[in-house]
Amino acid sequence: MNGVSETSESRMRGGPFAPFLAERGRVLLDGGLSTALERRGHDLSGDLWSARLLLDEPEEICAVHEAYLRAGADCVITSSYQASFPGLARMGLNVREAGAILELSTRLAVEARARVLGAAKVPAGVTGVPLVAASVGPYGAFLADGSEYDGRYGVGAARLRDFHRDRIEILAGSGADLLACETLPSAAEAEVLLRILDDLPGVRAWMSFSCRDRESLWDGTRIDDVVRACSGHGAVVAVGVNCTSPRHLGGLIERASAVTDLPLVAYPNSGERWDAVARSWRQDGPSDETWPWLDGLRDAWTAGARVVGGCCRIGPEEIAELRRSVEGGDWPE
């Protein structure tokens, strides 16, 4: 992070998102990193998921970032979602080596951006230059048991703070434009992250939550309550929902918009749910309740979301479709 302070007014306009919102009225995020890697033939069934390729084939991660940028993404999210000090220690890495892997996750995204722009170095703060957001995944991602979709970790705030603090500090200094604290299933974990962010001057982040229905996070907390809490912290420049069924998006963003002036984020999955036992995606709800991804995202847009993209099961092809749809003029102003 560059550590540059912002006024309350500029924060409310979205921090690093501000130039995009002012000039284009939106920010297009990328889609699922793992989805794109799997489509390229990679087996991501291990506990590190897509972060495994940080160790084995980092050039593949860079290629996926590049594909999303060429599809029209204004912001790419790094491969650090499932990379953590405890998780990398299980793979035999020491603290120094694990920190280097976290830094590499940002460097790969920055390199992909430079390739797309045809520049060896991208000047900081240039309007229209795509952003790099360093992913901060939930504690449940480290557990690799699907608990990021219910928040039932069985650990207290102290353990969560120990887990997140060092990783956030590394990612905050890695050269990313902001942090993406994403797929958070519980208010308790969000509170821990907010306290860590409060202690790191100059850091900017968005907070996005994984939700079970049109009103609540997986732990039962109402979305408007947790959004209101996030809005009181200076580090938070946007707030919203991700890795949630598209059929819930409109209701969630409508509730969020009633309690905050921050830019609203929405990047749903395809409407399926991760089965941690079978390690596969299954339909989330009866087949007659399916909700096309783009329709759900349009619902969120209508409710006020302007930082939009995709999560699991959404790849570069879908992000290109989103760009064409938004730029085609058939979405409300």
PLY file of the C-alpha trace (Angstrom):
ply
format ascii 1.0
element vertex 333
property float x
property float y
property float z
element edge 332
property int vertex1
property int vertex2
end_header
0.00 0.00 0.00
1.18 3.50 -0.66
0.08 4.72 2.76
-1.43 7.93 1.36
-4.16 9.20 3.64
-7.61 10.02 2.35
-10.29 12.39 3.52
-13.61 10.98 4.65
-15.19 12.43 1.51
-12.81 10.65 -0.86
-13.21 7.41 1.07
-16.95 7.57 0.62
-16.41 7.85 -3.11
-14.53 4.59 -3.12
-10.84 5.18 -2.53
-8.96 3.42 -5.37
-12.30 2.80 -7.10
-13.04 6.53 -7.30
-11.61 7.23 -10.80
-13.56 4.34 -12.31
-16.80 5.29 -10.59
-16.41 8.92 -11.61
-15.59 8.26 -15.26
-17.43 5.01 -16.02
-19.98 4.71 -13.26
-18.81 1.21 -12.41
-15.90 -1.10 -11.66
-15.81 -4.53 -13.30
-14.12 -7.19 -11.18
-12.71 -10.45 -12.47
-14.23 -13.90 -11.91
-13.15 -17.04 -10.10
-9.41 -17.68 -10.28
-9.87 -21.38 -9.56
-12.57 -21.61 -12.23
-10.26 -20.25 -14.90
-7.39 -22.47 -13.76
-9.59 -25.57 -13.83
-10.72 -24.69 -17.33
-7.04 -24.67 -18.24
-6.80 -28.27 -17.00
-5.42 -27.86 -13.48
-6.37 -30.15 -10.60
-7.11 -27.93 -7.58
-8.41 -30.62 -5.24
-5.73 -30.11 -2.57
-6.07 -28.02 0.57
-4.26 -25.03 -0.98
-6.71 -24.98 -3.91
-5.59 -22.42 -6.51
-2.78 -21.20 -4.23
-0.95 -24.47 -4.93
0.09 -23.06 -8.28
1.95 -20.26 -6.49
4.38 -23.02 -5.58
4.24 -25.15 -8.72
3.18 -23.10 -11.77
2.99 -19.39 -10.99
3.05 -18.49 -14.67
-0.42 -20.07 -14.98
-1.80 -17.69 -12.36
-0.31 -14.76 -14.24
-1.91 -16.01 -17.44
-5.34 -16.14 -15.81
-5.01 -12.60 -14.46
-4.10 -11.50 -17.97
-7.12 -13.30 -19.42
-9.46 -11.47 -17.05
-7.89 -8.11 -17.85
-8.25 -8.74 -21.56
-11.88 -9.74 -20.95
-12.47 -6.25 -19.57
-11.89 -6.46 -15.82
-11.00 -3.17 -14.14
-9.67 -5.02 -11.10
-8.10 -8.45 -10.60
-7.97 -10.27 -7.27
-4.78 -12.07 -6.29
-4.30 -15.79 -5.68
-3.78 -15.35 -1.92
-7.35 -16.33 -0.92
-6.26 -19.71 0.41
-2.62 -18.83 1.06
-1.87 -18.37 4.75
1.07 -18.89 7.06
-0.46 -22.01 8.71
-1.58 -23.43 5.37
1.81 -22.93 3.75
3.52 -24.35 6.83
1.60 -27.58 6.24
3.36 -27.68 2.87
6.76 -27.40 4.56
7.41 -23.67 4.10
8.95 -21.60 6.86
7.75 -18.11 7.79
10.12 -16.33 5.42
9.21 -18.60 2.52
5.49 -18.24 3.21
5.79 -14.47 3.25
7.57 -14.57 -0.10
4.71 -16.63 -1.56
2.17 -14.06 -0.40
4.21 -11.29 -2.00
4.46 -13.36 -5.17
0.66 -13.51 -5.41
0.55 -9.73 -5.82
3.59 -9.59 -8.08
1.96 -11.99 -10.54
-1.14 -9.80 -10.82
0.98 -6.67 -11.24
3.02 -8.42 -13.94
-0.14 -9.44 -15.79
-1.35 -5.84 -15.69
1.95 -4.61 -17.13
1.73 -7.18 -19.94
-1.75 -6.08 -20.89
-0.79 -2.41 -20.82
2.44 -3.08 -22.68
4.42 -1.30 -19.98
7.35 -2.43 -17.90
6.11 -0.33 -14.99
2.67 1.07 -14.26
2.68 4.55 -12.67
0.75 4.64 -9.40
-2.55 6.48 -9.39
-2.99 6.77 -13.17
-6.66 7.05 -14.03
-8.05 4.03 -15.84
-5.17 1.68 -14.99
-6.66 -1.63 -13.73
-6.40 -2.26 -10.02
-4.86 -5.18 -8.15
-6.69 -6.30 -5.01
-4.89 -8.64 -2.61
-7.29 -11.35 -1.50
-7.78 -11.97 2.22
-9.85 -15.12 2.45
-11.64 -16.27 5.62
-10.27 -18.66 8.22
-12.49 -21.36 6.77
-10.51 -21.32 3.52
-7.45 -22.51 5.47
-9.52 -25.31 7.03
-10.49 -26.46 3.51
-13.64 -28.09 4.87
-16.25 -25.78 3.38
-16.69 -23.83 6.62
-16.16 -20.52 4.85
-19.77 -21.10 3.81
-21.11 -21.41 7.35
-18.61 -19.72 9.70
-18.66 -22.58 12.22
-14.95 -22.58 12.92
-15.00 -23.39 16.63
-12.28 -20.81 17.40
-12.32 -17.48 19.19
-11.35 -13.95 18.22
-7.76 -14.34 19.44
-7.14 -17.27 17.12
-8.70 -15.43 14.19
-6.57 -12.38 14.87
-3.38 -14.46 15.02
-4.33 -16.13 11.75
-5.11 -12.94 9.83
-2.76 -10.31 11.22
0.61 -11.30 9.73
-0.87 -12.18 6.36
-2.68 -8.84 6.09
0.50 -6.97 6.99
2.42 -8.79 4.24
-0.29 -8.23 1.63
-0.71 -4.59 2.64
2.93 -3.99 1.80
3.01 -6.14 -1.31
2.24 -3.44 -3.87
-1.47 -4.15 -4.25
-3.82 -1.18 -4.64
-6.15 -2.42 -1.92
-7.20 -5.52 -0.02
-10.21 -7.70 -0.79
-11.47 -9.12 2.51
-13.87 -11.56 0.93
-16.27 -14.50 1.40
-16.68 -13.66 5.09
-19.46 -15.80 6.59
-19.70 -14.26 10.05
-19.83 -10.94 11.86
-17.27 -12.20 14.39
-14.60 -12.68 11.74
-15.45 -9.35 10.13
-14.99 -7.60 13.48
-11.53 -9.14 13.85
-10.51 -7.98 10.38
-11.82 -4.48 10.97
-9.75 -4.14 14.13
-6.63 -5.28 12.28
-7.29 -2.78 9.49
-7.76 -0.01 12.05
-4.21 -0.63 13.25
-2.65 -0.29 9.77
-2.58 3.36 8.64
-3.07 3.96 4.96
-4.48 0.52 4.17
-7.65 0.44 2.07
-9.94 -2.57 1.73
-13.34 -3.73 0.65
-15.35 -6.13 2.81
-17.64 -8.67 1.17
-19.76 -11.35 2.76
-20.99 -14.81 1.90
-24.73 -15.02 2.54
-27.31 -17.77 2.95
-30.39 -15.89 1.78
-31.63 -12.40 0.83
-31.17 -11.04 4.37
-28.37 -12.73 6.28
-24.80 -13.96 6.41
-24.27 -17.67 7.02
-23.98 -17.06 10.76
-27.41 -15.41 10.80
-26.22 -11.79 11.08
-28.35 -9.43 9.03
-26.46 -7.94 6.11
-27.54 -4.40 7.01
-26.07 -4.78 10.52
-22.65 -5.88 9.32
-22.57 -3.31 6.51
-23.41 -0.58 9.00
-20.54 -1.76 11.20
-18.07 -1.74 8.29
-19.10 1.78 7.29
-17.76 3.13 10.56
-14.16 2.17 9.76
-11.91 4.46 7.74
-10.02 1.65 6.00
-13.16 0.31 4.32
-13.78 1.88 0.90
-16.52 -0.49 -0.34
-18.74 -3.22 1.06
-20.97 -5.93 -0.31
-21.52 -9.59 -1.12
-19.61 -12.33 -2.91
-19.69 -16.10 -3.48
-23.44 -16.01 -2.87
-26.24 -17.35 -5.01
-27.30 -14.80 -7.63
-30.93 -15.19 -6.63
-30.19 -13.50 -3.29
-28.25 -10.51 -4.60
-31.02 -7.99 -5.20
-32.41 -8.27 -1.69
-28.99 -8.19 -0.04
-27.77 -5.12 -1.92
-31.07 -3.33 -1.36
-30.66 -3.82 2.39
-27.01 -2.76 2.28
-27.79 0.38 0.31
-30.21 1.54 3.00
-27.47 1.81 5.63
-24.31 2.99 3.84
-23.01 5.53 1.34
-20.00 3.37 0.47
-19.81 1.84 -3.03
-21.55 -1.53 -3.04
-19.79 -4.67 -4.22
-21.47 -7.73 -5.77
-19.71 -10.72 -7.30
-21.82 -13.86 -6.99
-21.06 -17.45 -7.83
-23.02 -19.27 -10.51
-25.78 -20.39 -8.15
-24.19 -23.66 -7.07
-22.92 -24.62 -3.60
-19.60 -26.22 -2.69
-19.90 -29.75 -1.26
-16.77 -30.09 0.88
-17.19 -33.85 1.29
-17.61 -34.63 -2.40
-15.29 -31.70 -3.30
-17.61 -30.61 -6.06
-20.21 -27.96 -6.83
-23.90 -28.81 -6.47
-27.04 -26.89 -7.29
-27.94 -24.53 -4.44
-31.68 -25.12 -4.06
-34.32 -26.86 -6.19
-33.77 -26.83 -9.93
-36.87 -24.68 -10.43
-35.25 -21.96 -8.33
-32.19 -21.50 -10.51
-31.33 -17.89 -11.18
-29.02 -16.96 -14.06
-25.83 -15.35 -12.85
-26.17 -12.28 -15.04
-29.80 -11.77 -14.02
-28.84 -11.85 -10.36
-26.07 -9.37 -10.98
-28.47 -7.09 -12.83
-30.74 -7.23 -9.75
-27.80 -6.11 -7.63
-27.01 -3.33 -10.09
-30.59 -2.11 -9.97
-30.36 -2.07 -6.16
-27.21 0.07 -6.30
-24.14 -2.16 -6.72
-21.51 -0.60 -8.99
-18.46 -2.77 -8.22
-19.51 -6.00 -9.92
-18.04 -9.23 -11.20
-18.08 -12.96 -10.58
-16.83 -15.54 -8.12
-16.76 -19.35 -8.31
-17.81 -20.92 -11.65
-17.53 -17.56 -13.41
-14.61 -17.32 -15.85
-13.14 -14.83 -18.33
-15.82 -15.62 -20.92
-18.56 -14.64 -18.47
-16.75 -11.44 -17.47
-16.47 -10.51 -21.16
-20.23 -11.14 -21.42
-20.81 -8.89 -18.41
-18.74 -6.12 -19.98
-20.69 -6.34 -23.24
-23.98 -6.29 -21.37
-23.09 -3.28 -19.22
-21.57 -1.35 -22.12
-24.48 -2.26 -24.37
-26.74 0.16 -22.55
-29.38 -2.37 -21.43
-28.60 -1.86 -17.72
-30.29 0.99 -15.81
-28.34 4.17 -15.21
0 1
1 2
2 3
3 4
4 5
5 6
6 7
7 8
8 9
9 10
10 11
11 12
12 13
13 14
14 15
15 16
16 17
17 18
18 19
19 20
20 21
21 22
22 23
23 24
24 25
25 26
26 27
27 28
28 29
29 30
30 31
31 32
32 33
33 34
34 35
35 36
36 37
37 38
38 39
39 40
40 41
41 42
42 43
43 44
44 45
45 46
46 47
47 48
48 49
49 50
50 51
51 52
52 53
53 54
54 55
55 56
56 57
57 58
58 59
59 60
60 61
61 62
62 63
63 64
64 65
65 66
66 67
67 68
68 69
69 70
70 71
71 72
72 73
73 74
74 75
75 76
76 77
77 78
78 79
79 80
80 81
81 82
82 83
83 84
84 85
85 86
86 87
87 88
88 89
89 90
90 91
91 92
92 93
93 94
94 95
95 96
96 97
97 98
98 99
99 100
100 101
101 102
102 103
103 104
104 105
105 106
106 107
107 108
108 109
109 110
110 111
111 112
112 113
113 114
114 115
115 116
116 117
117 118
118 119
119 120
120 121
121 122
122 123
123 124
124 125
125 126
126 127
127 128
128 129
129 130
130 131
131 132
132 133
133 134
134 135
135 136
136 137
137 138
138 139
139 140
140 141
141 142
142 143
143 144
144 145
145 146
146 147
147 148
148 149
149 150
150 151
151 152
152 153
153 154
154 155
155 156
156 157
157 158
158 159
159 160
160 161
161 162
162 163
163 164
164 165
165 166
166 167
167 168
168 169
169 170
170 171
171 172
172 173
173 174
174 175
175 176
176 177
177 178
178 179
179 180
180 181
181 182
182 183
183 184
184 185
185 186
186 187
187 188
188 189
189 190
190 191
191 192
192 193
193 194
194 195
195 196
196 197
197 198
198 199
199 200
200 201
201 202
202 203
203 204
204 205
205 206
206 207
207 208
208 209
209 210
210 211
211 212
212 213
213 214
214 215
215 216
216 217
217 218
218 219
219 220
220 221
221 222
222 223
223 224
224 225
225 226
226 227
227 228
228 229
229 230
230 231
231 232
232 233
233 234
234 235
235 236
236 237
237 238
238 239
239 240
240 241
241 242
242 243
243 244
244 245
245 246
246 247
247 248
248 249
249 250
250 251
251 252
252 253
253 254
254 255
255 256
256 257
257 258
258 259
259 260
260 261
261 262
262 263
263 264
264 265
265 266
266 267
267 268
268 269
269 270
270 271
271 272
272 273
273 274
274 275
275 276
276 277
277 278
278 279
279 280
280 281
281 282
282 283
283 284
284 285
285 286
286 287
287 288
288 289
289 290
290 291
291 292
292 293
293 294
294 295
295 296
296 297
297 298
298 299
299 300
300 301
301 302
302 303
303 304
304 305
305 306
306 307
307 308
308 309
309 310
310 311
311 312
312 313
313 314
314 315
315 316
316 317
317 318
318 319
319 320
320 321
321 322
322 323
323 324
324 325
325 326
326 327
327 328
328 329
329 330
330 331
331 332
